[in-house]
Amino acid sequence: MLSDLLTEKKIRFSPDKLSWREAVTQVARPLLDAGDITPGYVQAMLESIAAGGTYIDLGHGIALAHARPEKGAVRTAVSMLRLAQPAPLLDQPEHAVDLYFCFAAVDAEAHMSAMASLARILSDARTRQALRDASSAPDVIKLITQFEESE
């Protein structure tokens, strides 16, 4: 479940206007600090996006930054960054993103389980809006926990 992976320490809010590179670096920072990923994983995400990786745009202003496990995933983990202003991927307005997630998985099973949980939460329009309206990490945790308990 997502609530097992996304802890308060891995949820950030930024009032600053950021570039997509800064947003990806910032959303990855909690995972890097926790030892869940290596610096090479962050670099691999940036390079993949720069090479045309708007595929991480999930729609609805949400992006899921990730790389292949062998690029430096140490543990399966998720982090979140809520921006006050969108940071468009590749500076393309049609890929304006204000809710960035960073995802690392060490194997296919962990990948599928975590992705399924995240997909269920993000597919709900009310929950997406509530994530945007949240003003603190505890608010986000409460929202996700309540969503999972209601399933």
BAVEXZA-685704 format. One record per residue: x, y, z of N, C-alpha, C, O in turn. Coordinates in pm, whole numbers, always signed. Layout:
N
+--------+--------+--------+--------+--------+--------+--------+--------+--------+--------+--------+--------+
|   n.xx |   n.yy |   n.zz |  ca.xx |  ca.yy |  ca.zz |   c.xx |   c.yy |   c.zz |   o.xx |   o.yy |   o.zz |
+--------+--------+--------+--------+--------+--------+--------+--------+--------+--------+--------+--------+
|      X |      Y |      Z |      X |      Y |      Z |      X |      Y |      Z |      X |      Y |      Z |
...
+--------+--------+--------+--------+--------+--------+--------+--------+--------+--------+--------+--------+
// end
This chain:
151
+--------+--------+--------+--------+--------+--------+--------+--------+--------+--------+--------+--------+
|   n.xx |   n.yy |   n.zz |  ca.xx |  ca.yy |  ca.zz |   c.xx |   c.yy |   c.zz |   o.xx |   o.yy |   o.zz |
+--------+--------+--------+--------+--------+--------+--------+--------+--------+--------+--------+--------+
|    +83 |   -119 |     +0 |     +0 |     +0 |     +0 |    +87 |   +125 |     +0 |   +199 |   +125 |    +52 |
|    +34 |   +229 |    -58 |   +108 |   +354 |    -69 |   +140 |   +412 |    +68 |   +247 |   +470 |    +87 |
|    +50 |   +398 |   +163 |    +72 |   +454 |   +296 |   +192 |   +390 |   +367 |   +247 |   +449 |   +460 |
|   +232 |   +272 |   +324 |   +351 |   +208 |   +381 |   +480 |   +269 |   +325 |   +585 |   +262 |   +389 |
|   +472 |   +327 |   +208 |   +591 |   +380 |   +140 |   +606 |   +531 |   +151 |   +717 |   +583 |   +165 |
|   +494 |   +601 |   +145 |   +498 |   +747 |   +144 |   +480 |   +798 |   +287 |   +368 |   +808 |   +337 |
|   +591 |   +829 |   +351 |   +588 |   +875 |   +489 |   +597 |  +1028 |   +493 |   +627 |  +1091 |   +392 |
|   +570 |  +1085 |   +609 |   +574 |  +1230 |   +623 |   +707 |  +1289 |   +580 |   +710 |  +1396 |   +519 |
|   +817 |  +1221 |   +609 |   +949 |  +1272 |   +574 |   +972 |  +1275 |   +423 |  +1065 |  +1340 |   +374 |
|   +887 |  +1205 |   +349 |   +905 |  +1196 |   +204 |   +805 |  +1283 |   +128 |   +789 |  +1268 |     +7 |
|   +739 |  +1372 |   +199 |   +643 |  +1463 |   +138 |   +693 |  +1606 |   +156 |   +722 |  +1649 |   +267 |
|   +703 |  +1676 |    +46 |   +753 |  +1814 |    +49 |   +658 |  +1908 |    -24 |   +579 |  +1866 |   -109 |
|   +667 |  +2035 |    +12 |   +590 |  +2141 |    -52 |   +689 |  +2251 |    -89 |   +778 |  +2284 |    -11 |
|   +674 |  +2307 |   -208 |   +763 |  +2414 |   -250 |   +683 |  +2536 |   -294 |   +602 |  +2528 |   -386 |
|   +705 |  +2649 |   -227 |   +638 |  +2772 |   -269 |   +708 |  +2841 |   -386 |   +654 |  +2933 |   -447 |
|   +828 |  +2793 |   -418 |   +910 |  +2857 |   -522 |   +872 |  +2810 |   -661 |   +821 |  +2699 |   -679 |
|   +897 |  +2895 |   -759 |   +881 |  +2855 |   -899 |  +1006 |  +2775 |   -936 |  +1118 |  +2824 |   -922 |
|   +986 |  +2653 |   -982 |  +1097 |  +2564 |  -1014 |  +1094 |  +2524 |  -1160 |   +989 |  +2525 |  -1224 |
|  +1210 |  +2487 |  -1211 |  +1217 |  +2423 |  -1342 |  +1183 |  +2276 |  -1321 |  +1181 |  +2228 |  -1207 |
|  +1157 |  +2204 |  -1429 |  +1128 |  +2062 |  -1414 |  +1249 |  +1988 |  -1356 |  +1232 |  +1893 |  -1279 |
|  +1369 |  +2029 |  -1394 |  +1489 |  +1964 |  -1339 |  +1498 |  +1984 |  -1188 |  +1529 |  +1891 |  -1114 |
|  +1471 |  +2106 |  -1144 |  +1473 |  +2134 |  -1000 |  +1363 |  +2055 |   -928 |  +1385 |  +2004 |   -818 |
|  +1247 |  +2046 |   -990 |  +1137 |  +1971 |   -929 |  +1173 |  +1823 |   -915 |  +1149 |  +1763 |   -810 |
|  +1229 |  +1764 |  -1019 |  +1267 |  +1622 |  -1013 |  +1376 |  +1602 |   -908 |  +1372 |  +1506 |   -831 |
|  +1472 |  +1692 |   -904 |  +1579 |  +1682 |   -804 |  +1522 |  +1694 |   -663 |  +1562 |  +1620 |   -573 |
|  +1430 |  +1788 |   -644 |  +1371 |  +1807 |   -511 |  +1281 |  +1691 |   -469 |  +1283 |  +1650 |   -352 |
|  +1202 |  +1637 |   -562 |  +1115 |  +1525 |   -525 |  +1199 |  +1401 |   -493 |  +1157 |  +1317 |   -413 |
|  +1316 |  +1389 |   -554 |  +1403 |  +1274 |   -529 |  +1482 |  +1288 |   -398 |  +1526 |  +1188 |   -342 |
|  +1500 |  +1409 |   -351 |  +1585 |  +1436 |   -234 |  +1550 |  +1351 |   -111 |  +1641 |  +1296 |    -49 |
|  +1422 |  +1338 |    -73 |  +1394 |  +1255 |    +45 |  +1436 |  +1109 |    +28 |  +1479 |  +1045 |   +123 |
|  +1423 |  +1056 |    -93 |  +1464 |   +918 |   -118 |  +1615 |   +905 |   -114 |  +1669 |   +807 |    -63 |
|  +1682 |  +1004 |   -169 |  +1828 |  +1007 |   -165 |  +1878 |  +1017 |    -21 |  +1968 |   +944 |    +19 |
|  +1819 |  +1108 |    +55 |  +1858 |  +1127 |   +195 |  +1836 |  +1002 |   +280 |  +1912 |   +973 |   +373 |
|  +1730 |   +927 |   +247 |  +1698 |   +805 |   +322 |  +1779 |   +685 |   +276 |  +1774 |   +579 |   +339 |
|  +1855 |   +700 |   +168 |  +1932 |   +588 |   +114 |  +1849 |   +492 |    +30 |  +1892 |   +380 |     +3 |
|  +1730 |   +536 |    -11 |  +1643 |   +452 |    -94 |  +1691 |   +445 |   -239 |  +1668 |   +347 |   -309 |
|  +1759 |   +552 |   -282 |  +1814 |   +560 |   -417 |  +1955 |   +617 |   -410 |  +1995 |   +673 |   -308 |
|  +2029 |   +602 |   -518 |  +2164 |   +658 |   -527 |  +2160 |   +786 |   -611 |  +2060 |   +811 |   -679 |
|  +2267 |   +866 |   -607 |  +2271 |   +983 |   -695 |  +2259 |   +945 |   -843 |  +2206 |  +1023 |   -923 |
|  +2306 |   +827 |   -880 |  +2295 |   +781 |  -1017 |  +2150 |   +764 |  -1062 |  +2119 |   +782 |  -1179 |
|  +2063 |   +730 |   -969 |  +1921 |   +715 |   -999 |  +1861 |   +851 |  -1036 |  +1785 |   +861 |  -1131 |
|  +1897 |   +953 |   -960 |  +1848 |  +1088 |   -990 |  +1898 |  +1132 |  -1127 |  +1821 |  +1186 |  -1207 |
|  +2025 |  +1108 |  -1154 |  +2082 |  +1144 |  -1284 |  +2013 |  +1069 |  -1397 |  +1986 |  +1127 |  -1503 |
|  +1983 |   +942 |  -1376 |  +1915 |   +863 |  -1479 |  +1775 |   +918 |  -1507 |  +1731 |   +920 |  -1622 |
|  +1705 |   +961 |  -1403 |  +1572 |  +1020 |  -1424 |  +1582 |  +1148 |  -1506 |  +1508 |  +1167 |  -1602 |
|  +1675 |  +1235 |  -1469 |  +1693 |  +1362 |  -1540 |  +1728 |  +1338 |  -1686 |  +1674 |  +1403 |  -1775 |
|  +1819 |  +1245 |  -1711 |  +1861 |  +1215 |  -1848 |  +1746 |  +1157 |  -1930 |  +1729 |  +1192 |  -2047 |
|  +1668 |  +1070 |  -1870 |  +1555 |  +1009 |  -1939 |  +1451 |  +1113 |  -1978 |  +1399 |  +1111 |  -2089 |
|  +1421 |  +1203 |  -1885 |  +1323 |  +1308 |  -1914 |  +1378 |  +1402 |  -2021 |  +1306 |  +1438 |  -2114 |
|  +1503 |  +1442 |  -2008 |  +1564 |  +1533 |  -2106 |  +1564 |  +1473 |  -2246 |  +1559 |  +1546 |  -2345 |
|  +1569 |  +1341 |  -2254 |  +1570 |  +1273 |  -2384 |  +1429 |  +1257 |  -2443 |  +1410 |  +1184 |  -2541 |
|  +1333 |  +1324 |  -2384 |  +1196 |  +1318 |  -2436 |  +1100 |  +1245 |  -2345 |   +998 |  +1194 |  -2390 |
|  +1133 |  +1239 |  -2219 |  +1056 |  +1159 |  -2124 |   +931 |  +1222 |  -2069 |   +906 |  +1216 |  -1949 |
|   +851 |  +1284 |  -2156 |   +723 |  +1336 |  -2106 |   +626 |  +1222 |  -2074 |   +514 |  +1246 |  -2029 |
|   +669 |  +1098 |  -2098 |   +587 |   +982 |  -2063 |   +562 |   +976 |  -1913 |   +470 |   +906 |  -1869 |
|   +642 |  +1046 |  -1833 |   +619 |  +1046 |  -1688 |   +500 |  +1133 |  -1650 |   +456 |  +1132 |  -1535 |
|   +448 |  +1210 |  -1747 |   +330 |  +1292 |  -1724 |   +208 |  +1199 |  -1723 |   +172 |  +1142 |  -1825 |
|   +147 |  +1186 |  -1606 |    +32 |  +1098 |  -1590 |   -100 |  +1167 |  -1623 |   -206 |  +1106 |  -1620 |
|    -92 |  +1296 |  -1656 |   -211 |  +1374 |  -1679 |   -257 |  +1439 |  -1549 |   -208 |  +1405 |  -1441 |
|   -350 |  +1529 |  -1561 |   -407 |  +1597 |  -1443 |   -301 |  +1674 |  -1363 |   -319 |  +1696 |  -1244 |
|   -189 |  +1715 |  -1429 |    -85 |  +1790 |  -1360 |     +2 |  +1707 |  -1268 |    +61 |  +1759 |  -1174 |
|     +9 |  +1576 |  -1294 |    +84 |  +1484 |  -1209 |   +192 |  +1415 |  -1291 |   +168 |  +1371 |  -1404 |
|   +311 |  +1406 |  -1234 |   +421 |  +1334 |  -1299 |   +479 |  +1231 |  -1203 |   +483 |  +1253 |  -1081 |
|   +524 |  +1121 |  -1258 |   +586 |  +1014 |  -1181 |   +728 |   +993 |  -1232 |   +751 |   +920 |  -1328 |
|   +822 |  +1056 |  -1165 |   +963 |  +1043 |  -1202 |  +1014 |   +908 |  -1152 |   +991 |   +869 |  -1038 |
|  +1084 |   +839 |  -1239 |  +1138 |   +708 |  -1204 |  +1247 |   +669 |  -1304 |  +1263 |   +730 |  -1409 |
|  +1320 |   +566 |  -1268 |  +1424 |   +511 |  -1356 |  +1424 |   +359 |  -1338 |  +1353 |   +305 |  -1254 |
|  +1504 |   +293 |  -1416 |  +1514 |   +147 |  -1405 |  +1580 |   +110 |  -1272 |  +1667 |   +184 |  -1226 |
|  +1541 |     -1 |  -1212 |  +1598 |    -40 |  -1082 |  +1751 |    -45 |  -1080 |  +1813 |     -5 |   -981 |
|  +1810 |    -93 |  -1188 |  +1956 |   -108 |  -1192 |  +2029 |    +27 |  -1198 |  +2151 |    +31 |  -1185 |
|  +1956 |   +134 |  -1216 |  +2017 |   +267 |  -1219 |  +2042 |   +322 |  -1079 |  +2100 |   +430 |  -1064 |
|  +2000 |   +249 |   -976 |  +2031 |   +293 |   -840 |  +1917 |   +287 |   -741 |  +1918 |   +359 |   -641 |
|  +1818 |   +202 |   -766 |  +1712 |   +182 |   -666 |  +1765 |    +87 |   -559 |  +1805 |    -26 |   -590 |
|  +1766 |   +131 |   -436 |  +1816 |    +50 |   -324 |  +1700 |    -19 |   -253 |  +1708 |   -136 |   -218 |
|  +1591 |    +56 |   -232 |  +1469 |     +5 |   -169 |  +1349 |    +62 |   -243 |  +1356 |   +170 |   -302 |
|  +1239 |    -10 |   -241 |  +1116 |    +42 |   -299 |  +1069 |   +159 |   -212 |  +1057 |   +146 |    -91 |
|  +1044 |   +272 |   -277 |  +1009 |   +393 |   -203 |   +936 |   +492 |   -293 |   +945 |   +486 |   -416 |
|   +863 |   +584 |   -229 |   +788 |   +688 |   -300 |   +804 |   +819 |   -224 |   +806 |   +821 |   -101 |
|   +816 |   +928 |   -298 |   +815 |  +1061 |   -238 |   +722 |  +1150 |   -321 |   +685 |  +1116 |   -433 |
|   +686 |  +1264 |   -262 |   +592 |  +1355 |   -328 |   +637 |  +1499 |   -309 |   +686 |  +1536 |   -202 |
|   +620 |  +1579 |   -412 |   +649 |  +1723 |   -407 |   +529 |  +1797 |   -465 |   +491 |  +1775 |   -580 |
|   +471 |  +1884 |   -385 |   +359 |  +1968 |   -430 |   +414 |  +2108 |   -456 |   +470 |  +2171 |   -367 |
|   +397 |  +2155 |   -579 |   +447 |  +2286 |   -618 |   +336 |  +2390 |   -613 |   +220 |  +2360 |   -644 |
|   +371 |  +2511 |   -576 |   +274 |  +2621 |   -577 |   +243 |  +2663 |   -720 |   +132 |  +2707 |   -751 |
|   +343 |  +2647 |   -809 |   +327 |  +2680 |   -951 |   +379 |  +2563 |  -1033 |   +481 |  +2503 |   -998 |
|   +310 |  +2529 |  -1141 |   +354 |  +2415 |  -1222 |   +496 |  +2433 |  -1278 |   +539 |  +2544 |  -1310 |
|   +565 |  +2321 |  -1289 |   +697 |  +2315 |  -1353 |   +680 |  +2222 |  -1474 |   +691 |  +2100 |  -1460 |
|   +654 |  +2278 |  -1592 |   +626 |  +2195 |  -1710 |   +745 |  +2108 |  -1751 |   +858 |  +2154 |  -1760 |
|   +715 |  +1982 |  -1777 |   +819 |  +1891 |  -1825 |   +873 |  +1940 |  -1957 |   +797 |  +1980 |  -2046 |
|  +1003 |  +1938 |  -1971 |  +1073 |  +1984 |  -2091 |  +1030 |  +2125 |  -2131 |  +1040 |  +2164 |  -2247 |
|   +982 |  +2201 |  -2032 |   +937 |  +2339 |  -2053 |   +824 |  +2347 |  -2154 |   +807 |  +2450 |  -2220 |
|   +747 |  +2241 |  -2168 |   +634 |  +2237 |  -2260 |   +505 |  +2262 |  -2183 |   +469 |  +2183 |  -2096 |
|   +435 |  +2373 |  -2214 |   +314 |  +2408 |  -2139 |   +209 |  +2297 |  -2134 |   +134 |  +2288 |  -2037 |
|   +203 |  +2214 |  -2236 |   +105 |  +2106 |  -2236 |   +140 |  +1996 |  -2135 |    +61 |  +1904 |  -2112 |
|   +257 |  +2005 |  -2075 |   +299 |  +1909 |  -1973 |   +324 |  +1981 |  -1840 |   +421 |  +1952 |  -1770 |
|   +234 |  +2075 |  -1807 |   +244 |  +2149 |  -1680 |   +215 |  +2054 |  -1564 |   +110 |  +1990 |  -1560 |
|   +307 |  +2047 |  -1471 |   +296 |  +1954 |  -1358 |   +316 |  +2031 |  -1228 |   +413 |  +2105 |  -1213 |
|   +224 |  +2012 |  -1135 |   +240 |  +2073 |  -1004 |   +245 |  +1970 |   -892 |   +263 |  +2005 |   -775 |
|   +228 |  +1844 |   -927 |   +235 |  +1737 |   -828 |   +330 |  +1629 |   -881 |   +294 |  +1549 |   -967 |
|   +450 |  +1630 |   -827 |   +554 |  +1535 |   -869 |   +565 |  +1423 |   -767 |   +564 |  +1446 |   -646 |
|   +574 |  +1302 |   -818 |   +606 |  +1186 |   -735 |   +737 |  +1129 |   -786 |   +765 |  +1135 |   -906 |
|   +816 |  +1073 |   -696 |   +936 |  +1000 |   -734 |   +914 |   +857 |   -688 |   +870 |   +834 |   -575 |
|   +943 |   +764 |   -774 |   +917 |   +623 |   -746 |  +1041 |   +541 |   -775 |  +1104 |   +554 |   -880 |
|  +1076 |   +458 |   -679 |  +1187 |   +365 |   -697 |  +1138 |   +226 |   -657 |  +1074 |   +210 |   -553 |
|  +1168 |   +127 |   -738 |  +1131 |    -11 |   -707 |  +1251 |   -100 |   -736 |  +1323 |    -81 |   -833 |
|  +1270 |   -198 |   -649 |  +1385 |   -287 |   -665 |  +1353 |   -410 |   -748 |  +1445 |   -477 |   -796 |
|  +1225 |   -441 |   -767 |  +1189 |   -556 |   -849 |  +1048 |   -537 |   -906 |   +976 |   -445 |   -866 |
|  +1011 |   -623 |   -997 |   +883 |   -610 |  -1067 |   +764 |   -625 |   -973 |   +664 |   -555 |   -989 |
|   +773 |   -714 |   -877 |   +661 |   -735 |   -784 |   +634 |   -610 |   -700 |   +520 |   -567 |   -687 |
|   +740 |   -553 |   -645 |   +726 |   -431 |   -565 |   +676 |   -317 |   -653 |   +595 |   -235 |   -610 |
|   +724 |   -313 |   -775 |   +684 |   -210 |   -871 |   +533 |   -217 |   -896 |   +465 |   -115 |   -889 |
|   +484 |   -333 |   -926 |   +341 |   -348 |   -960 |   +251 |   -317 |   -840 |   +149 |   -251 |   -857 |
|   +287 |   -362 |   -724 |   +206 |   -339 |   -605 |   +198 |   -190 |   -571 |    +89 |   -137 |   -547 |
|   +311 |   -124 |   -568 |   +314 |    +18 |   -534 |   +246 |   +101 |   -642 |   +173 |   +195 |   -611 |
|   +269 |    +67 |   -768 |   +207 |   +141 |   -878 |    +55 |   +126 |   -876 |    -17 |   +222 |   -903 |
|     +6 |     +8 |   -845 |   -138 |    -14 |   -840 |   -202 |    +72 |   -731 |   -308 |   +130 |   -753 |
|   -139 |    +79 |   -617 |   -190 |   +161 |   -507 |   -190 |   +309 |   -544 |   -289 |   +379 |   -521 |
|    -81 |   +356 |   -601 |    -72 |   +496 |   -643 |   -174 |   +527 |   -752 |   -237 |   +632 |   -749 |
|   -190 |   +437 |   -847 |   -285 |   +458 |   -956 |   -428 |   +470 |   -906 |   -504 |   +554 |   -953 |
|   -466 |   +386 |   -810 |   -601 |   +393 |   -754 |   -626 |   +530 |   -689 |   -732 |   +590 |   -707 |
|   -529 |   +577 |   -616 |   -543 |   +706 |   -547 |   -550 |   +820 |   -647 |   -635 |   +908 |   -636 |
|   -460 |   +820 |   -744 |   -453 |   +931 |   -840 |   -564 |   +928 |   -944 |   -587 |  +1029 |  -1011 |
|   -633 |   +817 |   -958 |   -742 |   +810 |  -1055 |   -870 |   +871 |  -1000 |   -965 |   +892 |  -1075 |
|   -874 |   +900 |   -873 |   -991 |   +958 |   -809 |   -979 |  +1111 |   -810 |   -889 |  +1167 |   -747 |
|  -1069 |  +1179 |   -881 |  -1061 |  +1324 |   -897 |  -1066 |  +1398 |   -764 |   -993 |  +1495 |   -744 |
|  -1150 |  +1354 |   -672 |  -1158 |  +1422 |   -541 |  -1027 |  +1407 |   -463 |   -983 |  +1501 |   -397 |
|   -968 |  +1291 |   -472 |   -842 |  +1268 |   -400 |   -730 |  +1351 |   -461 |   -648 |  +1407 |   -389 |
|   -727 |  +1360 |   -594 |   -625 |  +1445 |   -659 |   -639 |  +1589 |   -611 |   -539 |  +1654 |   -579 |
|   -760 |  +1639 |   -606 |   -780 |  +1776 |   -561 |   -743 |  +1791 |   -414 |   -684 |  +1891 |   -374 |
|   -777 |  +1693 |   -335 |   -743 |  +1698 |   -192 |   -591 |  +1698 |   -172 |   -542 |  +1764 |    -80 |
|   -518 |  +1625 |   -256 |   -372 |  +1628 |   -247 |   -320 |  +1768 |   -276 |   -226 |  +1815 |   -212 |
|   -381 |  +1834 |   -373 |   -341 |  +1972 |   -406 |   -378 |  +2069 |   -295 |   -307 |  +2166 |   -271 |
|   -489 |  +2044 |   -228 |   -536 |  +2133 |   -123 |   -464 |  +2111 |     +9 |   -467 |  +2198 |    +97 |
|   -399 |  +1997 |    +25 |   -329 |  +1966 |   +150 |   -218 |  +2069 |   +174 |   -150 |  +2112 |    +81 |
|   -202 |  +2107 |   +299 |   -100 |  +2208 |   +331 |    +13 |  +2153 |   +416 |   +104 |  +2227 |   +453 |
|     +6 |  +2023 |   +447 |   +113 |  +1965 |   +529 |   +126 |  +1816 |   +499 |    +35 |  +1753 |   +444 |
|   +239 |  +1761 |   +536 |   +262 |  +1618 |   +517 |   +160 |  +1534 |   +596 |   +108 |  +1436 |   +543 |
|   +130 |  +1570 |   +722 |    +29 |  +1492 |   +794 |   -108 |  +1492 |   +723 |   -180 |  +1392 |   +727 |
|   -143 |  +1604 |   +659 |   -269 |  +1610 |   +583 |   -267 |  +1509 |   +469 |   -367 |  +1441 |   +444 |
|   -154 |  +1498 |   +399 |   -142 |  +1404 |   +288 |   -150 |  +1261 |   +339 |   -221 |  +1178 |   +280 |
|    -81 |  +1231 |   +446 |    -83 |  +1096 |   +504 |   -224 |  +1058 |   +545 |   -270 |   +947 |   +518 |
|   -293 |  +1149 |   +610 |   -431 |  +1123 |   +653 |   -521 |  +1095 |   +533 |   -601 |  +1002 |   +535 |
|   -506 |  +1174 |   +429 |   -586 |  +1158 |   +307 |   -562 |  +1021 |   +244 |   -658 |   +951 |   +209 |
|   -438 |   +983 |   +230 |   -404 |   +855 |   +167 |   -452 |   +739 |   +253 |   -507 |   +642 |   +201 |
|   -433 |   +748 |   +383 |   -477 |   +643 |   +475 |   -628 |   +626 |   +469 |   -678 |   +513 |   +463 |
|   -702 |   +737 |   +470 |   -848 |   +729 |   +461 |   -893 |   +669 |   +329 |   -987 |   +591 |   +325 |
|   -825 |   +706 |   +220 |   -861 |   +650 |    +90 |   -839 |   +499 |    +90 |   -926 |   +423 |    +46 |
|   -725 |   +456 |   +140 |   -695 |   +311 |   +141 |   -792 |   +235 |   +231 |   -832 |   +124 |   +198 |
|   -830 |   +294 |   +343 |   -922 |   +227 |   +434 |  -1062 |   +216 |   +375 |  -1137 |   +126 |   +412 |
|  -1097 |   +307 |   +285 |  -1231 |   +306 |   +226 |  -1243 |   +206 |   +111 |  -1352 |   +178 |    +63 |
|  -1131 |   +154 |    +67 |  -1133 |    +58 |    -46 |  -1179 |    -79 |     -2 |  -1187 |   -170 |    -84 |
+--------+--------+--------+--------+--------+--------+--------+--------+--------+--------+--------+--------+
// end
